[in-house]
Amino acid sequence: MLNTLKKKYSFNSSIYILFFIFLIFFIKFSTISAKANSYKIVDLEISKTYDNNFKKEDVIDIAFKKAFKELILRITTIKNDELNQLANLKTIYSLVESFSIVDEKFTDNKYVSRFEVEFDKKQVLRYLEKKNIFPSIPKEKDLLLIPILIDNNKKQILLFSENSFYMNWNKSNKKYHLLNYILPNEDIEDINIIKKNINNIEEYSFNEIISKYDINDYIILILFQKKNNFSALMKTNLNNKLVISNKNFEWEENQSIEKIIEDLKIEFENQWKKLNIINVSIKLPITLSVNSKNYKLIQNLEKKLNELDLISNFYIESFNNKKLIYKIIYNSTPDKFINEFSNSNIKLNTGQSIWSVE
């Protein structure tokens, strides 16, 4: 009898030892996956004069500041001149998860290096929340831009290569911009369509031209030049949401139009970011249960959770030899969370207070 009990005890101990090893592995897996989901800034070039006062620590400071600036401009609508007040160097260091110097060289009394800097997503979102700043999901988007310039001074409509906005629009793009502009081809048929509708150009839908391109999102940009002023009529269709707006610009004859282009791009970037805002004040707790022996399902679930931008945090709340219980903090609604799993190979059973993963 004693021998039988000993064998039973030994067998059960082995199961629990294996289970704990498995659990430790997955906790570690979670940590590694979370790191992969940090905000990463790449191809960050830093140069500094190489002299007796040179310190590599100063270069790292510059790289961290520049990386933080690029990240914030990418995920928020904060203006460039407001960035210096947002965070000091000590705070920026606390938000960095890792960095690497990809390349470095000394040339002409200069030290030139290329950095990659990863920021901890959870820490960044937490910090922005304290500052009452709502970030957005950094989604990139291709869209069609149709710029039309009407010169009221010369009574001309300027299209394609005659239009300085068309010719210069994609000459200078910022790394942190999310919108990728596709300009229409210089098509004689399109020119005739636009000229045919010149008298009602502000009301014209441009569907005949838009339909030629396999792109759902577009911006119709009609610019009116009168003396030293530009006024812009903007019809922005992003995610099937049409927004019509106006903006005025002062301009001097010898001034480059690049500043106007940059201002317009900021306007469009901000419209796009507002559609992808993360409301960090919403903290929806979700509890998921998964079979602790289904290792593949657990891997797929953690991979999916790490991919979701609206997840603020997740962790294993409890476990036994049958189930793992995950606690998730989600920055949106239950329906949106369910919808994010609709196209995956992971099925959610939401019939109970603790949802199960299948």
Residue, then its C-alpha position, 0 to 999 in steps of 0.5 A: m500500500l505504501n509503495t502504491l502511494k509513493k508511486k502515485y505521489s511520485f507520478n503526480s509530482s512529475i506532472y506538476i514539475l513539468f507543468f511549472i517548467f512549462l509555465i516558466f517557459f510561457i511567462k518568459f515567452s510573454t516577456i520576450s513577445a512584449k519586448a518585440n511589441s515596443y515602439k522602435i525607431v530605426d535608421l537614426e543617424i547622429s553625428k558629432t564633432y570628434d575632439n578632446n571634449f568628445k564623449k560617447e554618452d553625449v551621442i547616446d543622449i542626442a540619439f535618445k532625444k531624437a528617437f523620442k521626438e520621432l516617436i511622439l511626432r508619429i503617434t500624437t498630434i503634438k506640435n514640433d515646438e511643444l516637444n521640449q516641454l514634454a519630457n526631460l532626458k531622465t524621463i526619456y531614459s526611463l522609457v527606453e527599453s533597449f538600443s543598439i549602435v548599428d554602425e559607427k565611423f570616424t570621418d573628417n573629425k566627425y563621429v557618425s553613428r546609426f542607432e536603433v532605439e526601442f521604447d517600452k510601449k506600456q511605459v510610453l502609454r502610461y506616461l502620455e496618460k499622465k500628461n493627458i495626451f491620447p496617442s494614436i495607433p501608428k498605422e500607415k496608409d496609402l492614399l490617392l492625392i489629387p492636387i489642383l491649383i487655381d491661379n486667380n491672378k492669372k485666371q488659370i487652372l494648373l494641373f499635373s506638371e504645371n502644378s508646383f504642388y503636384m511636382n513638389w508634394n513627394k520631394s520631402n517626406k518625414k520619417y514619422h509620417l504615416l500617410n503615403y501619397i500616390l499622385p495620379n498619372e498625367d493623363i490627357e483624359d483626366i485633364n479633360i475631365i477636370k477642365k470640363n468640370i471647372n465651373n463646379i470644381e468645388e462640388y465635383s466628386f472626381n469619381e471618374i478619376i478616383s475609380k481608375y486607381d485601386i485605392n479606397d482612400y483619397i484627398i481632393l486638394i483644391l488650392f486657390q491662389k490670390k495675390n499673396n494668399f493661398s486658400a485650400l479646400m480639402k476633401t479627405n476620405l479616410n476609412n470611408k469617412l469624408v471630411i471637408s475642410n478649409k485652410n488659409f495660408e499667407w505666402e510671399e512671392n519669393q517664398s518656397i511652397e514647401k512650407i505650405i506642403e508641410d503644413l498641409k501634410i501635418e493637417f492630413e496626418n492629424q486627421w488620420k491619427k484622430l481616426n486611430i486614437i487610443n483612449v487610454s482612459i478606457k481600461l476594460p478588464i477582460t479575463l480569458s481562460v485557455n487549456s493549459k495543455n494546449y501549448k500551440l493555442i497559448q503561443n497563438l494567443e500570446k502572439k495575437l495579444n502582443e499584436l493588438d495596439l489597444i491592449s494596454n497590458f496582459y498577464i497570467e493571473s492564475f493557473n492550474n494543470k487544466k487552465l491558464i487564466y489571463k487578465i487583459i486591460y483593453n483600451s476600447t469596447p468588448d465588441k471591438f476586442i471580439n472583432e479583432f479576433s474575428n479573422s484569426n484562427i483563435k475563437l472566443n467563447t463569450g458566453q460566461s463571465i470568464w471568456s474561453v479561448e478555443 
